[in-house]
Amino acid sequence: MNGISFARVKQPTNSDAFTPRTAAPMHQAVSTPAPAPLTVKQRRVRRRKQIIYGLIALVVLWIVGSIIWGKREKPIPVTTETAIRKTIVQTVSATGKIQPEVEVKISPEVAGEIIELPVDDGMEVKKGDLLVKVKPDSYKALLEQQEAAISAAKATNLQQKATMMKSEHDFKRAEELFQQKLISEQEYNAAEAAQDVAKNTYESSLHEIERAEAGSSQARDQLSKTTIYSPIDGTITILNSKLGERLVATGQFAGTEVMRVADLGHMEARVDVNENDVVNVELKIDAYGDRRFKGTVYQIGNTGKTTGSGTQEEVTNFEVKIRIEDHDVVLKPALSCTADIQTNEVKDVVAVPMQAVTIRTGDSNLSPEEIEKKKQKVAQRDKGDNNAEFVDGRAEKAAQKEGREKLAKVVFLKKGGKAEMAKVTTGISDDTYTEIKSGIQPGDEVISGSYSAISRKLKEGAKVTLDKEGMK
């Protein structure tokens, strides 16, 4: 076997079974011929196929990877803050106007022409100073007429008194004669009736005097009202009339408002708020920029003022009067103001950012917005259903009530890269923080943003990551 190689020998077919062949030498090696070398064109075709197959493989891998990556849950970028202990002061903001505590509208009770007007707008006046005088001629004439009526009534009264005395004397005489049977009963009765008539006429004349005196008193009062004096120490804040104008009395419709006198030393802010449990207040008056004025609520309206009655915008407010404390500037009536009214205060309580508190349902972990969208889809689906069954009103209200009861306030915590939902009980809020009565401990890392993440995206166990861009 050493040095000897063997080759397979083809077996002879029938056609050449008897054809003698010369046997190969015992020690000669037998080998297969080498393949012919590839041409340049063949090598290019092979290389092109390899590139095409490689590109196809890359595209397939990219598609498979995209599908796998798309199915993979992406972490939600959020911002976080730490629950802290702090003092929270709850305030209610309201807008209104600055007004004097005491402001008197001057309107005449008598009509006529202004003949004196010694004041100007913005002028300071003292109590008892002349403000306006109406032409008194007609009222003087009326007074004189009523005084003459008194004199006439008194003269008539004297006549009726004399007549009454005469009738009494005649009746006494008739009575004596009747007792002596010297006159008839008819004459006696006539004398008695004449006495009664005279007496009643005399009493009527007394009432006529009283009526004339009352008319005279009224005329004298109207004459006195033609001159109007300042009822308080103050400033003329509004002057609507001019010298020579005619005025309408207040007894005739609303009357003419000639002017207003106000005490500008004691000012107040009148604002409309929904709360009536107020303590202190801080005012910002638009005309004085960022300057703040201190005040105290001293009166709250007992009757609410309703606006937008019968509409979705119906609001009931109470007018709150705020006494402005010592101020070193003169405040003008009707200036616009904004009041921040302190309604409540709690100290050393657990607090989280206001936007961290959201609403979720206890069963489905859905936000109110998602629940509403789900209801709209169901309503749209059933809109064309002609076989819709009748829904009992009571059952529907019960279902709505049950749905409201399932809603709960929650705060999402960030623990181990996931969102953990904590049901909380809240208290009062200020501009930035909300009091947490239960469910959160100081130091817990709460998710405070973004709004879309908190209100819609976050679910129990959702993956979260810190949004460094949003934290800047």
C-alpha positions in Angstrom: 0.0 0.0 0.0 2.9 2.4 0.5 3.4 4.8 -2.4 0.5 3.4 -4.3 -2.7 5.5 -5.1 -5.9 4.0 -6.4 -8.5 5.3 -8.8 -12.0 4.2 -9.5 -12.1 2.2 -12.8 -15.2 2.5 -14.9 -16.9 -0.8 -15.5 -17.2 -1.8 -19.1 -20.6 -1.6 -20.8 -22.1 -4.3 -23.0 -20.8 -2.6 -26.1 -17.3 -2.7 -25.1 -17.3 -5.7 -22.8 -14.9 -7.6 -25.1 -12.7 -4.7 -26.0 -9.3 -5.2 -24.5 -7.9 -2.2 -22.6 -4.5 -1.6 -21.6 -4.1 -1.6 -17.8 -2.6 1.4 -16.2 0.8 1.0 -14.9 0.9 -0.3 -11.3 2.8 2.7 -9.9 1.1 5.7 -12.0 -1.0 8.3 -10.1 -4.5 9.2 -11.4 -6.0 12.8 -10.7 -9.1 14.9 -11.8 -8.5 17.9 -14.1 -8.5 21.5 -12.4 -11.6 23.8 -13.1 -11.3 26.5 -15.7 -10.6 30.0 -14.2 -13.6 32.5 -14.0 -13.7 35.2 -16.5 -13.9 38.9 -15.4 -17.6 39.2 -16.4 -18.4 36.1 -14.3 -16.7 37.6 -11.3 -18.6 40.9 -11.7 -21.9 39.1 -11.9 -21.1 37.1 -8.7 -20.1 40.2 -6.8 -23.3 42.0 -7.9 -25.4 39.2 -6.6 -23.6 39.2 -3.3 -24.3 42.9 -2.8 -28.0 42.5 -3.7 -28.4 39.6 -1.3 -26.7 41.6 1.4 -28.9 44.7 0.9 -32.0 42.5 1.0 -30.8 40.9 4.2 -30.2 44.4 5.8 -33.7 45.6 4.8 -35.3 42.5 6.3 -33.3 43.0 9.5 -34.3 46.6 9.6 -38.0 45.9 9.2 -37.9 43.1 11.9 -36.0 45.4 14.2 -38.5 48.3 13.7 -41.4 46.0 14.5 -39.8 44.7 17.6 -38.7 48.3 18.7 -42.2 49.6 18.0 -43.8 47.0 20.2 -41.4 47.8 23.0 -42.9 50.2 25.6 -41.2 53.6 25.5 -40.6 55.4 28.8 -42.6 58.6 29.3 -40.5 61.7 29.9 -41.6 63.4 33.1 -40.4 66.0 35.6 -40.5 65.3 39.3 -40.5 67.2 42.6 -40.3 66.2 46.2 -43.3 66.4 48.6 -42.5 68.9 51.3 -44.0 70.4 54.4 -45.0 74.0 54.2 -47.7 76.6 55.3 -50.4 77.1 52.7 -52.5 80.2 52.6 -55.6 80.0 50.5 -56.7 83.1 48.7 -59.5 84.2 46.4 -58.9 86.8 43.8 -61.6 89.2 42.7 -61.8 92.4 40.7 -63.9 95.5 41.5 -63.8 99.2 41.9 -62.6 101.7 44.5 -65.4 103.7 46.0 -65.7 106.1 48.9 -67.3 104.7 52.1 -69.6 107.7 52.2 -70.8 109.3 49.0 -73.9 111.5 48.8 -75.8 112.1 45.5 -77.2 115.6 45.5 -80.6 115.8 43.7 -83.1 118.6 44.3 -86.6 117.8 45.6 -88.0 120.8 43.8 -87.9 121.7 40.1 -86.6 124.9 38.7 -83.7 126.9 37.3 -80.3 126.9 38.9 -79.5 130.5 40.0 -76.5 129.8 42.2 -73.8 127.1 41.8 -70.7 128.2 43.8 -68.8 124.9 43.6 -66.6 123.2 41.0 -65.6 119.6 40.3 -62.9 118.5 42.7 -63.6 121.3 45.2 -63.5 120.5 48.9 -66.6 121.6 50.9 -67.6 121.6 54.5 -70.8 120.5 56.1 -73.4 123.3 55.7 -71.7 125.0 52.7 -74.0 126.2 49.9 -74.0 123.8 46.9 -76.8 124.9 44.7 -79.8 127.2 44.7 -83.0 126.9 42.6 -85.0 129.9 41.6 -87.5 130.3 44.5 -90.1 132.8 43.0 -92.9 130.3 42.4 -92.4 128.7 45.8 -92.6 132.1 47.5 -95.8 132.8 45.7 -97.2 129.4 46.7 -96.3 130.1 50.4 -98.0 133.5 50.3 -101.1 131.8 48.8 -101.2 129.3 51.6 -100.8 132.0 54.2 -103.6 133.9 52.7 -105.7 130.7 52.8 -105.0 130.5 56.5 -106.2 134.0 57.1 -109.4 133.3 55.1 -110.0 130.1 57.0 -109.6 131.9 60.3 -112.1 134.7 59.2 -114.6 132.0 58.2 -114.1 130.3 61.5 -115.0 133.5 63.3 -118.2 133.8 61.3 -119.1 130.2 61.9 -118.4 130.7 65.6 -120.8 133.7 65.8 -123.4 131.7 63.9 -123.0 128.8 66.3 -123.4 131.0 69.3 -126.6 132.6 67.9 -128.0 129.2 67.1 -127.4 128.0 70.7 -129.1 131.1 72.1 -132.1 130.6 69.7 -132.4 126.9 70.8 -132.4 127.8 74.5 -135.2 130.3 73.9 -137.2 127.9 71.8 -136.8 125.3 74.5 -138.2 127.6 77.2 -141.2 128.6 74.9 -141.8 124.9 74.1 -142.0 124.0 77.7 -144.6 126.8 78.2 -146.5 125.5 75.3 -146.1 128.8 73.4 -144.5 127.2 70.2 -145.2 124.1 68.3 -143.0 121.0 68.4 -142.1 121.6 64.8 -140.6 125.0 65.6 -138.7 123.5 68.5 -137.2 120.8 66.3 -136.1 123.4 63.7 -134.3 125.4 66.3 -132.5 122.3 67.5 -131.4 121.3 64.0 -130.2 124.9 63.3 -128.0 124.6 66.4 -126.4 121.3 65.3 -125.7 122.6 61.8 -124.0 125.7 63.1 -121.9 123.7 65.5 -120.8 121.3 62.8 -120.0 124.2 60.4 -117.9 125.8 63.1 -115.9 122.5 63.6 -115.4 122.3 59.8 -114.0 125.8 59.8 -111.5 124.7 62.4 -110.3 121.9 60.1 -110.1 124.3 57.2 -107.6 126.3 59.2 -105.6 123.2 59.9 -105.6 122.3 56.2 -104.5 125.8 55.2 -101.7 125.7 57.8 -100.5 122.3 56.5 -100.4 123.7 53.0 -98.5 126.6 54.2 -96.0 124.3 56.0 -95.5 122.3 52.8 -95.0 125.5 50.7 -92.5 126.7 53.3 -90.7 123.4 53.1 -90.5 123.5 49.3 -89.2 127.0 49.5 -86.5 125.9 51.9 -85.5 123.1 49.5 -84.6 125.5 46.8 -81.4 126.0 48.7 -79.2 122.9 49.1 -76.3 122.7 51.6 -73.6 120.1 51.9 -74.6 117.3 54.2 -71.0 116.2 54.9 -67.4 117.3 54.8 -66.0 116.0 51.5 -65.1 116.7 47.9 -67.2 117.3 44.8 -66.4 114.2 42.8 -69.1 114.6 40.1 -70.7 117.8 38.8 -73.3 117.2 36.2 -75.2 120.5 36.0 -74.3 124.1 35.1 -75.6 127.5 36.2 -78.9 128.3 34.4 -79.9 124.7 33.8 -83.4 123.6 34.7 -83.7 120.7 37.1 -86.3 117.9 37.5 -87.5 117.2 41.0 -86.9 113.7 42.5 -90.7 113.4 43.0 -90.9 113.4 39.2 -89.3 110.2 37.9 -85.7 109.8 39.0 -84.9 113.5 39.2 -81.8 115.3 38.2 -78.5 114.3 39.9 -76.7 117.7 40.2 -73.5 116.5 41.8 -71.9 114.0 44.2 -70.1 114.8 47.5 -67.8 112.1 48.8 -65.4 111.6 51.7 -62.2 110.7 50.0 -60.4 110.2 53.3 -62.1 106.9 53.9 -62.1 104.7 50.8 -63.2 101.1 50.2 -63.0 98.4 47.5 -66.1 96.7 46.3 -65.5 93.4 44.7 -67.7 90.4 43.8 -66.5 87.0 45.2 -68.1 83.6 45.7 -66.8 83.2 49.2 -68.2 84.7 52.4 -65.6 83.4 54.9 -62.9 86.0 54.5 -60.4 87.5 56.9 -57.7 89.7 55.4 -57.2 91.2 52.0 -54.4 92.7 49.9 -55.3 95.1 47.2 -53.6 96.0 43.9 -54.9 99.2 42.3 -54.3 99.3 38.5 -53.4 103.0 38.5 -50.5 102.4 41.0 -48.8 99.5 39.2 -47.4 96.8 41.5 -48.0 98.8 44.7 -50.0 97.0 47.3 -52.6 98.4 49.7 -53.7 96.6 52.9 -57.4 96.3 53.8 -59.9 94.6 55.9 -63.2 93.1 55.0 -65.9 94.8 57.0 -69.2 93.9 55.2 -70.4 91.0 53.1 -73.6 91.2 51.1 -76.5 89.2 52.4 -78.1 88.8 49.0 -76.2 87.3 46.1 -76.0 88.9 42.6 -76.7 86.4 39.8 -75.4 86.9 36.3 -76.1 84.8 33.3 -79.3 83.3 34.8 -80.6 80.3 33.0 -77.4 79.6 31.1 -74.3 77.5 31.6 -72.4 80.7 32.6 -74.7 81.4 35.6 -72.7 82.7 38.5 -73.8 84.0 41.9 -71.5 86.4 43.6 -71.7 88.4 46.9 -70.5 92.0 47.1 -67.7 92.3 49.6 -66.8 95.7 50.9 -63.1 96.2 51.9 -62.0 99.1 54.1 -58.7 100.4 52.8 -56.3 101.1 55.7 -54.0 104.1 56.0 -52.9 105.2 52.6 -50.6 108.1 51.8 -52.1 108.9 48.3 -55.5 110.2 47.4 -57.5 107.5 45.8 -60.1 108.4 43.1 -63.5 106.8 42.9 -64.1 104.2 40.2 -60.4 103.1 40.0 -60.1 99.4 39.0 -58.6 97.1 41.6 -57.8 93.4 42.2 -58.2 92.0 45.7 -56.5 88.8 47.0 -58.7 87.7 49.9 -57.3 85.3 52.5 -59.9 82.6 53.1 -58.0 79.9 55.0 -54.5 78.9 56.3 -52.9 75.6 57.3 -49.4 75.3 58.8 -46.8 72.5 58.5 -48.7 70.3 56.2 -47.6 67.9 53.4 -47.8 69.7 50.1 -47.2 68.8 46.4 -47.3 71.0 43.3 -50.9 71.7 42.3 -50.4 70.2 38.8 -49.3 66.9 40.3 -52.9 66.1 41.5 -55.1 64.5 38.8 -58.2 62.4 38.6 -58.5 58.7 37.8 -61.1 56.0 38.1 -60.6 53.3 40.6 -61.4 50.4 38.3 -60.2 51.3 34.8 -57.3 53.7 35.6 -58.7 56.0 33.0 -58.7 59.8 33.1 -62.0 61.7 32.9 -61.0 62.8 29.3 -60.5 59.2 28.2 -63.8 58.2 29.8 -65.6 61.0 28.0 -64.0 60.0 24.7 -65.1 56.4 25.3 -68.7 57.5 25.9 -68.7 59.6 22.7 -67.5 56.6 20.7 -70.2 54.4 22.2 -72.8 57.1 21.5 -71.6 57.5 17.9 -71.7 53.7 17.4 -75.3 53.5 18.7 -76.5 56.6 16.9 -77.7 54.6 13.9 -79.1 51.7 15.8 -82.8 51.7 15.2 -83.3 48.8 17.7 -81.9 50.8 20.6 -83.8 49.8 23.7 -85.5 52.3 26.1 -83.2 53.3 29.0 -84.7 53.8 32.4 -84.0 57.4 33.6 -83.4 56.3 37.2 -81.0 53.6 36.1 -79.0 56.1 34.0 -78.8 58.5 36.9 -77.7 55.8 39.2 -75.0 54.8 36.7 -73.8 58.4 36.4 -73.7 58.7 40.2 -71.7 55.5 40.5 -69.3 56.7 37.9 -68.7 59.9 39.8 -68.1 58.0 43.0 -65.5 55.9 41.4 -63.4 59.0 40.5 -60.5 59.6 42.8 -57.8 62.1 43.2 -54.4 60.5 42.7 -50.7 61.5 42.6 -48.2 59.5 40.6 -44.9 58.7 42.3 -41.7 57.8 40.5 -40.2 54.6 41.9 -37.7 52.4 40.2 -38.3 53.9 36.8 -42.0 53.3 37.0 -45.1 55.3 37.9 -46.9 54.3 41.0 -50.4 55.7 41.6 -51.2 56.9 45.1 -54.8 57.8 46.0 -54.8 61.0 48.1 -57.1 63.2 50.1 -56.5 66.9 49.4 -57.1 70.1 51.4 -56.7 73.7 50.5 -54.5 75.1 47.7 -52.5 78.3 47.1 -51.2 79.5 43.8 -48.7 76.7 43.4 -49.1 73.9 46.1 -52.0 71.7 47.3 -52.4 70.3 50.8 -52.2 66.5 51.0 -54.0 65.1 54.0 -53.3 61.4 53.3 -51.6 59.2 50.7 -48.3 61.0 50.4 -45.3 61.3 52.8 -42.7 64.1 52.9 -39.8 63.2 50.7 -41.8 61.2 48.2 -40.8 61.9 44.6 -43.9 63.0 42.8 -44.4 63.5 39.1 -45.2 67.2 38.4 -45.1 67.3 34.6 -45.8 67.4 31.8 -49.6 68.2 31.9 -50.3 65.8 29.0 -48.3 63.0 30.7 -50.1 63.4 34.1 -53.6 63.9 32.7 -53.6 61.3 29.9 -50.5 59.2 29.4 -49.6 58.0 32.9 -51.0 54.7 34.1 -50.1 52.5 37.1 -46.8 50.8 36.4 -45.9 52.9 33.3 -42.2 53.3 32.5 -41.0 56.9 33.1 -37.8 58.7 32.6 -36.6 62.1 33.7 -37.2 64.8 31.2 -34.0 66.8 31.6 -35.1 69.2 28.8 -38.3 70.0 30.7 -36.5 70.5 34.0 -34.4 73.4 32.6 
